[in-house]
Amino acid sequence: MPAFEKLTVWRKAHELALRTYALTEDFPPSERFAMRDRIRRAAVAAPSNMAEGHGRESDSEFAYFLRVALGSVSELQALTLLARDLGYIDAIELQAFWAQSAEVCRLLRALIDRVSA
């Protein structure tokens, strides 16, 4: 398996994390240590867990960490919906963000299937 940073899914998740930082930059100051940080942590957790799992000694451990990453992207999706409903994220921005996060989920599921086979 190539180095984690060469995996398409890792690169896409990294790009999603970068986009998340931009998306949450203008959240109200009252959300600085609440929702904004929680959203950012979920976004960072996805590529971080992929990298950690890649460094493990077995495919089963890698698959486990890929599943954790998938959970983080799902958490990110749920939190961004809440942020939209609170008026912190524009619906059009969220739609594009969700398309990107859905692609990461699809790629993660494919890699989980491949590693688990």
C-alpha positions as CSV (number, residue, x, y, z in Angstrom):
1,M,0.0,0.0,0.0
2,P,1.4,3.5,-0.9
3,A,2.2,6.0,1.8
4,F,-0.9,7.4,3.4
5,E,-0.5,10.8,1.9
6,K,-0.6,9.3,-1.6
7,L,-4.0,7.7,-1.0
8,T,-6.7,9.5,-2.9
9,V,-9.1,9.2,0.0
10,W,-6.6,10.7,2.4
11,R,-5.9,13.6,0.0
12,K,-9.7,14.2,-0.4
13,A,-10.2,14.1,3.4
14,H,-7.3,16.5,3.9
15,E,-8.9,18.9,1.4
16,L,-12.2,18.6,3.2
17,A,-10.4,19.5,6.5
18,L,-8.9,22.6,4.8
19,R,-12.3,23.6,3.5
20,T,-13.8,23.1,6.9
21,Y,-11.5,25.6,8.4
22,A,-12.5,28.1,5.7
23,L,-16.2,27.3,6.2
24,T,-16.1,27.9,9.9
25,E,-13.8,31.0,9.9
26,D,-16.7,33.4,10.2
27,F,-18.7,31.6,13.0
28,P,-19.8,33.9,15.8
29,P,-17.2,34.5,18.5
30,S,-19.6,32.7,21.0
31,E,-19.0,29.5,19.0
32,R,-15.2,29.7,19.0
33,F,-14.8,27.1,21.7
34,A,-18.0,25.2,21.0
35,M,-19.4,24.3,17.6
36,R,-16.6,25.7,15.5
37,D,-13.9,23.7,17.3
38,R,-16.0,20.6,17.4
39,I,-16.6,20.8,13.6
40,R,-12.9,21.3,13.0
41,R,-11.9,18.4,15.3
42,A,-14.2,16.1,13.4
43,A,-12.7,17.3,10.1
44,V,-9.2,16.8,11.3
45,A,-10.0,13.4,12.8
46,A,-10.8,11.8,9.4
47,P,-7.4,12.2,7.7
48,S,-5.6,11.7,11.0
49,N,-7.2,8.4,11.7
50,M,-6.5,7.2,8.2
51,A,-2.8,8.1,8.7
52,E,-2.7,6.4,12.1
53,G,-4.4,3.2,10.8
54,H,-2.1,3.1,7.8
55,G,0.9,3.0,10.2
56,R,-0.5,0.0,12.0
57,E,0.8,-3.5,11.4
58,S,-2.3,-5.1,10.0
59,D,-5.1,-4.7,7.5
60,S,-7.7,-5.3,10.2
61,E,-6.3,-2.4,12.3
62,F,-6.2,-0.2,9.2
63,A,-9.8,-1.1,8.4
64,Y,-10.8,-0.2,12.0
65,F,-9.2,3.3,11.8
66,L,-10.8,3.8,8.4
67,R,-14.2,3.1,10.0
68,V,-13.4,5.6,12.7
69,A,-12.5,8.1,10.0
70,L,-15.9,7.4,8.3
71,G,-17.6,8.1,11.6
72,S,-15.8,11.4,11.9
73,V,-17.0,12.4,8.4
74,S,-20.5,11.5,9.4
75,E,-20.2,13.6,12.6
76,L,-18.9,16.4,10.5
77,Q,-22.0,16.2,8.2
78,A,-24.3,16.2,11.2
79,L,-22.6,19.2,12.8
80,T,-22.6,21.2,9.6
81,L,-26.3,20.6,9.2
82,L,-26.8,22.0,12.7
83,A,-24.6,25.0,11.8
84,R,-26.7,25.6,8.8
85,D,-29.9,25.5,10.8
86,L,-28.4,28.0,13.3
87,G,-27.6,30.3,10.4
88,Y,-23.8,29.9,10.5
89,I,-23.4,28.3,7.1
90,D,-25.1,29.2,3.9
91,A,-27.3,26.5,2.4
92,I,-25.5,26.7,-1.0
93,E,-22.1,26.4,0.7
94,L,-23.3,23.5,2.7
95,Q,-24.5,21.7,-0.5
96,A,-21.1,21.9,-2.1
97,F,-19.4,20.9,1.2
98,W,-21.7,17.9,1.5
99,A,-20.9,16.8,-2.0
100,Q,-17.3,16.8,-1.1
101,S,-17.9,15.0,2.2
102,A,-20.1,12.4,0.4
103,E,-17.2,11.6,-1.9
104,V,-14.9,11.1,1.0
105,C,-17.4,8.7,2.5
106,R,-17.7,6.8,-0.7
107,L,-13.9,6.5,-1.1
108,L,-13.6,5.4,2.6
109,R,-16.2,2.6,2.1
110,A,-14.5,1.4,-1.0
111,L,-11.1,1.3,0.8
112,I,-12.6,-0.4,3.8
113,D,-14.1,-3.1,1.5
114,R,-10.7,-3.5,-0.2
115,V,-8.7,-3.8,3.0
116,S,-11.2,-6.0,4.7
117,A,-11.4,-8.5,1.8
